[in-house]
Amino acid sequence: MTAKDTKLTSPRKFSSISSLKEVSESEWDACAGDENPFLSYKFLSSLEDSGSVEPKTGWLPQHITCRDDKGELIGVVPLYLKGHSYGEYIFDWSWADAWERAGNKYFPKLLSAVPFTPVTCRKLLVKRGQDEASIQHDLIQALVSVTKKLDVSSLHVNFILPDEISLFETSDFLSRTGIQYHWVNKDYETFNDFLSTLTSRKRKNIKKERKIALESGVTITALNGDDIKEQHWHAFYNFYLDTTEKKWGGAYLNKSFFELIGERMADKILLIMADYNGQPVGGALNFIGENTLFGRNWGCTADFKFLHFEACYYQAIDFAISNKLKRVEAGAQGHHKLQRGYLPTLTHSTHLISNFSFRSAVGDFLKKEARQVIFEKQELAKMSPFKQ
């Protein structure tokens, strides 16, 4: 089940490709830009080339491409035909269960997202200098057309930017909100500048955690670019396996993926490694965007008090301040991040449900959920560690 050419009334030509190999890196990146590393050809092709994303794992690429009348690639949308809902971080299992209990097929479905990566980023990617609004409109119509052509239950576009919400809503997409925890750089010069904005109790707690973590005999090293060697990836992959097997019982990403991103985009990677007595005991993988540091994976093979907070949250803040980055996004879930300066932030996704009755039921659910999410965010804001 695939969709190739998608016909619209626009003179532009829209196609669905089953591999990034069908376009060049320069073509794709001219549309994706360089703000977010997860949209880059290097990252997405590493998922495909490693076999982490392929039909056998339930991910069939169906990326939308838009070419003008001269054949120039002027717009793209990362898109996958999926046979499950794993690796998404926007949960629709209850929708699938309800639809299938009614005697219908929920899978396969379409998903526009960065696989295994709960990061907010633009999904309607338009080459700079082109008519962005017009092409974005046509890309959405191409998505709707592919959904109908493949006769799937639904199309989901996860972790979109706020300014994309209204674009999708005009085409009968349903909006959904969630919460993540993000740290914002208020032009701090040092970590102590950040601490000075916290209440006395929270400031003392963070100082204590850092002191205990760093006096435990563990050595913390921040690695970037050529500093990241093969042995670091080998150690980190073992940490990743340890964490994923404990949490989910299996790893989404294979060793080849980590090797490929190490070869292709090490300049966009910050790897925090923790050593004890000369042996690696933990690590945190981050990706460097134009204005944001994205925390992605963490793992350890030994228990050191507060090492997780130091490696994942405080080292990330240190790096963001030193490199004038505007924010740190620390991934999905985790109320514990709030007391360490990461504030609740709304995330957005949008969903096209093919069946009208089912769409109505999901819409009612999302309205109730949205009220609950807003209430939760307001309650969490009351627990802010910052001075009022």
PLY file of the C-alpha trace (Angstrom):
ply
format ascii 1.0
element vertex 388
property float x
property float y
property float z
element edge 387
property int vertex1
property int vertex2
end_header
0.00 0.00 0.00
1.77 3.12 -1.23
0.88 6.37 -2.91
3.04 7.81 -5.67
1.77 10.77 -7.67
-0.93 12.83 -5.99
-3.01 14.97 -8.34
-4.26 18.38 -7.26
-5.59 21.33 -9.22
-2.30 23.16 -8.58
0.27 23.20 -11.45
2.76 21.85 -8.92
3.47 18.13 -8.94
3.09 16.20 -5.71
4.50 12.72 -5.17
4.95 10.27 -2.33
8.40 8.68 -2.07
9.23 5.48 -0.18
12.86 6.40 0.53
14.88 9.56 1.00
17.23 8.12 -1.62
14.69 9.32 -4.19
15.75 12.93 -3.54
19.16 14.48 -3.00
20.42 15.72 0.34
20.76 19.27 -0.96
17.19 19.24 -2.32
15.68 18.00 0.96
17.70 20.29 3.21
16.88 23.32 1.07
13.29 22.75 2.20
13.99 21.51 5.74
16.36 24.35 6.63
18.93 24.11 9.41
16.92 25.18 12.47
16.10 21.65 13.61
18.58 18.75 13.22
15.85 16.10 13.27
14.40 17.32 9.98
17.75 17.09 8.22
18.46 14.59 5.49
21.35 13.22 7.56
19.14 12.36 10.54
16.11 11.00 8.69
18.22 9.02 6.22
20.18 7.51 9.12
16.90 6.13 10.47
16.12 4.58 7.08
19.64 3.40 6.20
20.12 1.73 9.60
16.87 -0.21 9.26
15.42 1.43 12.39
12.70 2.81 10.12
11.52 0.32 7.50
8.42 -1.76 6.73
9.68 -4.61 8.95
9.59 -2.28 11.97
6.17 -0.92 11.04
7.37 2.30 9.42
6.99 2.70 5.63
8.25 6.10 4.41
5.72 7.99 2.29
7.35 11.41 2.26
5.41 14.04 0.32
7.38 16.01 -2.26
6.28 19.08 -4.19
7.98 20.19 -7.42
7.32 23.25 -9.50
6.76 23.23 -13.26
10.54 23.20 -13.79
11.00 20.10 -11.64
12.60 21.94 -8.71
11.81 20.53 -5.26
10.10 23.36 -3.37
8.28 21.58 -0.53
8.34 18.35 1.49
6.56 16.67 4.39
8.11 13.76 6.33
5.43 11.06 6.30
5.14 7.39 7.26
2.57 4.64 6.78
2.45 2.84 10.12
1.19 -0.50 11.32
1.22 0.45 15.03
1.48 3.46 17.35
4.85 2.78 18.97
7.56 5.44 19.03
5.22 8.42 18.73
4.71 9.96 22.22
1.24 11.19 21.26
-0.96 8.36 22.42
-3.90 7.17 20.33
-4.15 3.56 21.54
-7.60 4.20 23.02
-8.79 5.53 19.65
-7.48 2.44 17.91
-9.14 0.17 20.45
-12.51 1.92 20.13
-12.45 1.89 16.32
-11.48 -1.77 16.11
-14.06 -2.81 18.72
-16.60 -1.24 16.38
-15.46 -3.69 13.71
-13.15 -1.39 11.75
-9.41 -1.29 10.94
-7.40 1.47 12.59
-4.07 0.35 11.18
-2.37 1.13 8.92
-2.49 4.86 9.52
-0.42 7.81 8.32
1.93 9.77 10.57
3.92 12.92 9.93
6.54 13.13 12.66
10.19 12.51 13.42
10.28 8.81 14.36
10.96 8.08 18.04
11.47 11.79 18.69
8.97 13.94 20.64
10.32 17.25 19.35
8.28 20.20 18.15
9.25 21.22 14.62
7.68 22.44 11.42
6.17 19.68 9.26
5.19 21.72 6.19
8.68 22.36 4.86
9.02 24.94 2.10
12.17 26.06 0.32
13.20 29.58 1.24
12.23 32.21 -1.30
9.13 30.34 -2.46
5.46 31.22 -1.88
5.31 29.62 1.55
1.62 30.11 2.33
0.46 28.75 -1.03
2.79 25.74 -0.94
1.87 24.93 2.68
-1.80 24.95 1.67
-1.10 22.59 -1.22
1.03 20.30 0.98
-1.92 19.90 3.35
-4.20 19.10 0.42
-1.65 16.53 -0.75
-1.73 14.94 2.72
-5.53 14.79 2.61
-5.40 13.32 -0.90
-2.93 10.59 0.12
-5.07 9.72 3.14
-8.06 9.19 0.86
-6.07 7.39 -1.82
-4.67 4.87 0.66
-8.07 4.54 2.33
-6.58 4.64 5.84
-8.41 5.42 9.06
-6.46 8.52 9.94
-3.54 10.88 9.46
-1.65 12.27 12.44
0.76 15.22 12.38
2.57 15.29 15.71
4.46 18.06 17.49
3.70 20.87 15.07
4.51 24.54 15.54
1.73 26.76 16.93
1.55 28.74 13.68
0.71 25.55 11.76
-2.41 24.75 13.82
-4.83 27.03 11.96
-3.49 25.85 8.59
-4.57 22.29 9.36
-7.82 23.21 11.10
-9.17 24.75 7.88
-8.98 21.25 6.34
-10.98 19.45 9.05
-8.01 18.39 11.16
-8.61 18.08 14.91
-6.15 19.82 17.23
-4.64 18.22 20.31
-2.49 19.63 23.11
-0.04 18.08 25.51
2.66 19.16 27.96
6.44 18.99 27.91
9.04 20.65 30.12
11.38 23.20 28.56
14.12 25.39 30.03
14.31 28.95 28.70
17.52 30.98 28.59
16.81 34.50 29.82
20.15 35.82 28.58
22.05 34.19 31.43
25.82 34.58 31.41
26.48 31.77 33.91
24.70 28.89 35.62
24.73 30.98 38.80
22.79 33.69 36.97
20.10 31.10 36.34
20.20 29.95 39.97
19.74 33.51 41.17
16.27 33.59 39.59
15.08 30.61 41.67
13.61 30.59 45.14
16.13 30.03 47.91
14.94 26.49 48.58
15.12 25.37 44.96
18.48 27.06 44.47
19.96 25.24 47.46
18.51 21.93 46.28
20.10 22.19 42.83
23.46 23.18 44.33
23.27 20.17 46.64
22.40 17.79 43.80
25.26 19.04 41.63
27.71 18.84 44.53
26.77 15.25 45.39
26.84 14.14 41.74
30.22 15.72 41.04
31.83 14.61 44.32
30.87 10.96 43.85
34.07 10.24 41.96
32.34 10.46 38.59
33.99 12.50 35.84
31.64 14.32 33.46
32.82 15.12 29.93
30.91 17.04 27.26
31.78 15.77 23.77
30.97 17.30 20.40
32.04 16.69 16.81
35.34 14.90 16.32
35.72 14.48 20.09
33.10 11.71 19.92
34.94 8.48 19.16
33.80 4.98 18.28
34.27 3.80 21.87
31.92 6.51 23.10
29.16 5.34 20.76
29.76 1.73 21.79
29.41 2.64 25.47
26.42 4.88 24.91
24.56 2.24 22.92
24.87 -0.12 25.88
23.46 2.61 28.14
20.60 3.14 25.69
19.81 -0.59 25.63
19.82 -0.75 29.42
17.30 2.08 29.68
14.97 0.96 26.88
14.85 -2.64 28.08
13.94 -1.48 31.59
11.26 0.95 30.40
9.81 -0.58 27.24
11.26 -4.06 26.90
12.99 -3.31 23.61
14.97 -0.70 21.70
13.58 1.25 18.75
17.00 2.34 17.52
19.76 -0.07 16.53
23.51 0.30 16.86
23.90 1.13 13.18
21.77 4.24 13.64
24.06 5.66 16.30
27.11 4.86 14.18
25.57 6.64 11.19
24.66 9.84 13.03
28.17 9.79 14.50
29.61 9.68 10.99
27.17 12.09 9.36
26.27 14.77 11.90
28.60 14.69 14.91
28.81 18.49 14.75
25.12 18.58 15.72
25.57 16.23 18.68
26.41 16.89 22.32
27.24 13.65 24.11
27.59 13.91 27.88
29.64 10.98 29.18
30.14 9.98 32.82
33.19 7.91 33.78
34.08 6.25 37.08
37.57 4.86 37.68
38.27 5.26 33.97
35.20 3.30 32.88
32.07 4.77 31.25
29.04 4.44 33.53
26.45 6.74 31.95
25.66 9.05 29.09
23.15 11.57 27.76
22.62 12.23 24.04
21.63 15.72 22.92
21.18 17.32 19.50
22.12 20.92 18.78
19.67 23.06 16.84
19.98 26.63 15.64
18.53 28.02 18.89
17.69 24.94 20.94
19.43 22.02 22.63
17.33 18.86 22.41
17.82 16.23 25.09
17.05 12.80 23.69
18.39 9.63 25.32
19.93 8.72 28.66
21.29 5.55 30.16
23.61 4.31 32.89
24.92 1.00 34.17
25.70 2.09 37.74
23.72 3.96 40.38
25.20 7.33 41.32
22.97 9.72 43.23
21.74 12.66 41.14
23.90 11.66 38.14
20.79 11.59 35.94
19.92 15.18 36.84
23.50 16.36 36.36
24.07 14.67 33.00
20.65 15.32 31.48
19.49 18.67 32.89
22.27 20.71 34.46
24.94 19.94 31.86
22.40 20.83 29.17
21.72 24.18 30.84
25.46 24.83 31.13
25.91 24.14 27.41
22.94 26.28 26.40
24.20 29.24 28.42
27.76 28.91 27.10
26.55 28.66 23.49
23.81 31.31 23.69
21.03 28.84 22.90
17.53 30.06 23.71
16.10 26.90 25.20
16.56 23.28 26.22
13.85 20.76 25.37
14.31 17.75 27.62
11.97 15.30 25.92
8.69 13.70 26.94
7.12 13.54 30.38
8.83 14.06 33.74
7.30 16.25 36.48
10.71 16.08 38.20
12.06 18.47 35.55
9.86 21.29 36.86
11.79 21.75 40.11
15.01 21.97 38.10
13.95 24.95 36.02
12.14 23.23 33.15
8.68 24.77 32.90
5.48 23.18 31.52
5.03 24.09 27.87
2.14 23.21 25.57
2.77 20.92 22.61
0.46 20.60 19.63
-0.57 17.89 17.19
-3.30 17.64 14.59
-5.35 14.68 13.38
-7.45 13.89 10.34
-10.02 11.17 11.01
-11.51 9.71 7.83
-14.86 8.52 9.18
-17.23 11.38 10.05
-18.86 9.70 13.07
-15.50 8.61 14.47
-14.12 12.11 13.84
-16.97 13.58 15.86
-16.32 11.22 18.77
-12.58 11.93 18.74
-13.30 15.66 18.52
-15.45 15.50 21.67
-12.70 13.60 23.45
-10.08 16.17 22.44
-12.16 19.10 23.67
-12.43 17.52 27.11
-8.76 16.56 27.09
-7.73 20.11 26.14
-9.55 21.55 29.16
-7.79 19.02 31.37
-4.38 19.85 29.87
-4.87 23.59 30.37
-5.93 22.99 33.99
-2.89 20.77 34.56
-0.55 23.39 33.11
-2.05 26.06 35.36
-1.63 23.85 38.43
1.94 23.00 37.49
2.74 26.69 37.02
1.88 27.21 40.69
4.82 24.93 41.53
7.33 26.98 39.56
10.78 27.08 41.19
11.29 30.66 40.03
10.84 33.70 42.23
7.46 35.30 41.76
0 1
1 2
2 3
3 4
4 5
5 6
6 7
7 8
8 9
9 10
10 11
11 12
12 13
13 14
14 15
15 16
16 17
17 18
18 19
19 20
20 21
21 22
22 23
23 24
24 25
25 26
26 27
27 28
28 29
29 30
30 31
31 32
32 33
33 34
34 35
35 36
36 37
37 38
38 39
39 40
40 41
41 42
42 43
43 44
44 45
45 46
46 47
47 48
48 49
49 50
50 51
51 52
52 53
53 54
54 55
55 56
56 57
57 58
58 59
59 60
60 61
61 62
62 63
63 64
64 65
65 66
66 67
67 68
68 69
69 70
70 71
71 72
72 73
73 74
74 75
75 76
76 77
77 78
78 79
79 80
80 81
81 82
82 83
83 84
84 85
85 86
86 87
87 88
88 89
89 90
90 91
91 92
92 93
93 94
94 95
95 96
96 97
97 98
98 99
99 100
100 101
101 102
102 103
103 104
104 105
105 106
106 107
107 108
108 109
109 110
110 111
111 112
112 113
113 114
114 115
115 116
116 117
117 118
118 119
119 120
120 121
121 122
122 123
123 124
124 125
125 126
126 127
127 128
128 129
129 130
130 131
131 132
132 133
133 134
134 135
135 136
136 137
137 138
138 139
139 140
140 141
141 142
142 143
143 144
144 145
145 146
146 147
147 148
148 149
149 150
150 151
151 152
152 153
153 154
154 155
155 156
156 157
157 158
158 159
159 160
160 161
161 162
162 163
163 164
164 165
165 166
166 167
167 168
168 169
169 170
170 171
171 172
172 173
173 174
174 175
175 176
176 177
177 178
178 179
179 180
180 181
181 182
182 183
183 184
184 185
185 186
186 187
187 188
188 189
189 190
190 191
191 192
192 193
193 194
194 195
195 196
196 197
197 198
198 199
199 200
200 201
201 202
202 203
203 204
204 205
205 206
206 207
207 208
208 209
209 210
210 211
211 212
212 213
213 214
214 215
215 216
216 217
217 218
218 219
219 220
220 221
221 222
222 223
223 224
224 225
225 226
226 227
227 228
228 229
229 230
230 231
231 232
232 233
233 234
234 235
235 236
236 237
237 238
238 239
239 240
240 241
241 242
242 243
243 244
244 245
245 246
246 247
247 248
248 249
249 250
250 251
251 252
252 253
253 254
254 255
255 256
256 257
257 258
258 259
259 260
260 261
261 262
262 263
263 264
264 265
265 266
266 267
267 268
268 269
269 270
270 271
271 272
272 273
273 274
274 275
275 276
276 277
277 278
278 279
279 280
280 281
281 282
282 283
283 284
284 285
285 286
286 287
287 288
288 289
289 290
290 291
291 292
292 293
293 294
294 295
295 296
296 297
297 298
298 299
299 300
300 301
301 302
302 303
303 304
304 305
305 306
306 307
307 308
308 309
309 310
310 311
311 312
312 313
313 314
314 315
315 316
316 317
317 318
318 319
319 320
320 321
321 322
322 323
323 324
324 325
325 326
326 327
327 328
328 329
329 330
330 331
331 332
332 333
333 334
334 335
335 336
336 337
337 338
338 339
339 340
340 341
341 342
342 343
343 344
344 345
345 346
346 347
347 348
348 349
349 350
350 351
351 352
352 353
353 354
354 355
355 356
356 357
357 358
358 359
359 360
360 361
361 362
362 363
363 364
364 365
365 366
366 367
367 368
368 369
369 370
370 371
371 372
372 373
373 374
374 375
375 376
376 377
377 378
378 379
379 380
380 381
381 382
382 383
383 384
384 385
385 386
386 387
